[in-house]
Amino acid sequence: EMVAAAAAAQQRLHHGRTSLDGHPHGGEVLNILIQFAERPDESLSTNYSDLLRRDAPVPRFAALLAQRLKTPWPSPSDSALEDASSSLDYSDPFSDLPPVSLKPTHTDEAATRQRELLRGHIQQLQKASQQKHEGVAIDACGKLLEIFSPDGPDGSMHPIAEGKEGSRANSISVSSERAGSRSGESRANEAAVFMSEHGMLPLVHMLSSSDSTRVNLKLLELLNAILQRGGVAVCETACLLGVIPAVLRFTEPHLPQGTRLEAARFIHTMCTRSVLTLQMFVACYGLPALVRLLLSPAESHELVLFSIDAMKSVLDMKGHSPRNDLCRTFVELGVLELLMHALHEINAKHPGHAERASEIFLLFSCADTVVKAQIATRLVLPGLIRVVERPHEFGPEVVLKLLRCIKHLCMGDASHMEALQRAKAVPTLVAMLKLTQAQAHAMSSWAEMRNVCVNALYLLCKISRSRQEEAAINGVLPPLQALIEQGSPLKQFALPIVCDIAKASKRARAELKHHRGVQFYLGLLATEFWQEAALDALLVWLLDEGAYVSKVMEGPQGVQALQGVMDCGNNSFVNMLEPLRQIVYNSAPVNRALGKLAGHAGVSPFVSSLVKRLRHQDALVRRLLLDIMTSLYEHHRSPKLLVERHRLKPVLTDIIENDPGVLVQNVASRLFRAFEAHDIL
């Protein structure tokens, strides 16, 4: 207690109070201060009564306390003390209103009259609130509305801006600046005076308790006029006085459209004026009100526009906002179906807000699986697909954002992709890729749309044979083949789709026939990293339609492509040997074409490359190569020439005698005995 008293005395001295006479225990405090004062160069017996003089230095109480208690005691700076003190003090947001001078000027007289007029109307509003008198309330609201003149010439707010510029104009920061410019740099305006005269209290009370439609409409009009004329401080103070819960009840769909419209304007103001008003709106359970505004909207769509703007502000909230939980809350309230319907309704007249609605869907699609599952339903997904089906009716940005939604759904659970398949997402994406060049150039975001389409198709077709077949039937091959041949960066997603189509079904392979699929796969055998996928596709197709595929592969292009398999890098070469062995084993025409002796030397280039590869360090590779050589020998028209021209006898003898692999020796021995049995040697 003694330490605290001394500290209080020092603080009084520090703030310029040179006397302790007003303190109830001034004498005791002075004695305590004298006992604990510090004078470094003097003894403790010094008289310290001069501490109370105006020019006396303030004792460093923290250093003295450390000395007395023998404990280190950090001494805060004066600025830190002042900041801490100011943070605990109450700050009136309207304290800087200019006072009326004792000798008023002409301007002061006008301000005084205006303030007295406002005070009278506020008292009338208070009286109406206490007596619940409708006529008095309507009259008071009318008089106050005359003072708070509306922004628009027709007595309404300015229309909501459209497009990207409008989105920025309706953002929190810009709204705050415009609100500040309207109210002037000084707080001496009608809205601030209304707040400082406690006019908001009866207004909130009547909004909370009145059941009269006429009165509520007038009260909401007055409230919106005040908030529009006032700055950020007016809106935040109104929130603290409980105006948000009082207004939210007027968004119910059974209420008159005029009342709901004024409530929507209020909500729009709260969600776009400042971060604090937005946070207060969400904390007051305002999200259901935003969803209710989408129910039974008027033909002018103003309710929908206000709701979309507010929802976008909520989901774009700065700071540590739980966006995923907000998305879940919106979804649980049933916003998805209503918002999709609203997007289709407002697109023609309000394309900017249609784009904002698509941005909201994009944010939902980035949320967790629970939210994505609600998007992938029969109530929402068909509407989303219809937008992508008609890219020229909707803006390119709307289509692009909803395409991204589809891609995000493809990255989720398998059930989401099944729902997309039922909603005909695959034909829709393929149709987007098949747009003519003229149609594509008409859309500013075509390149990005194509990227998203290819990515989404890749995810959809990756593990589903039925979706691969569906894509092929709907004509996905030509645009994907074009991307691959052009060397587009998208070929890394297009190539797996094209290669998997050969494994999908007979119907899918029939589409490949129409687009020279075998020749396309043979061309891929020279493309690094994709030889394996192309050779696997050829093998699957060969096993199903051997005659058709063999006819193409035994030609010069096929022989040259398969020859390239023998000359490719080690990793790909090892992985392709097994499918190559099966092709040579299952197709006699391809077998004979590869072993054909040609040129002036009368040798087979394929067999020559094969013999060189027999020195490979991997025993499995050597065994597979000998299996291929055995198949070539068994189907060759001139086996003796084949053995002589390629000098296979010493090659096999060396393998039998020196190869460390037992299985390799066995295969070589069987082939050598076959040579002997057929009198080749």
Secondary structure, 3 states (H helix, E strand, C coil): CHHHHHHHHHHHHHCCCCCCCCCCCHHHHHHHHHHHCCCCCCCCCCCCHHHHCCCCCCCCHHHHHHHHHCCCCCCCCHHHHHHHHHHHCCCCCCCCCCCCCCCCCHHHHHHHHHHHHHHHHHHHHHHHHHHCCHHHHHHHHHHHHHHCCCCCCCCCCCCCCCHHHHHHHCCHHHHHHHHHHHHCCCCCCHHHHHHHCCCHHHHHHHHHHCCCHHHHHHHHHHHHHHHHHCCHHHHHHHHHCCHHHHHHHHHCCCCCHHHHHHHHHHHHHHHHHCHHHHHHHHHCCCHHHHHHCCCCCCCCCHHHHHHHHHHHHHHCCCCCCCHHHHHHHHHHCCHHHHHHHHHHHHCCCCHHHHHHHHHHHHHHHCCCHHHHHHHCCCCCHHHHHHHHHCCCCCCHHHHHHHHHHHHHHHCCCHHHHHHHHHCCHHHHHHHHHCCCHHHHHCCCCHHHHHHHHHHHHHHHHCCCHHHHHHHHHCCCHHHHHHHHHCCCCCHHHHHHHHHHHCCCCHHHHHHHHHCCHHHHHHHHCCCCCCHHHHHHHHHHHHHHCHHHHHHHHCCHHHHHHHHHHHHCCHHHHHHHHHHHHHHHHHCHHHHHHHHCCECCCCECHHHHHHHHHCCCCCHHHHHHHHHHHHHHHHHCCCHHHHHHHCCHHHHHHHHHHHCCCHHHHHHHHHHHHHHHHCCCC
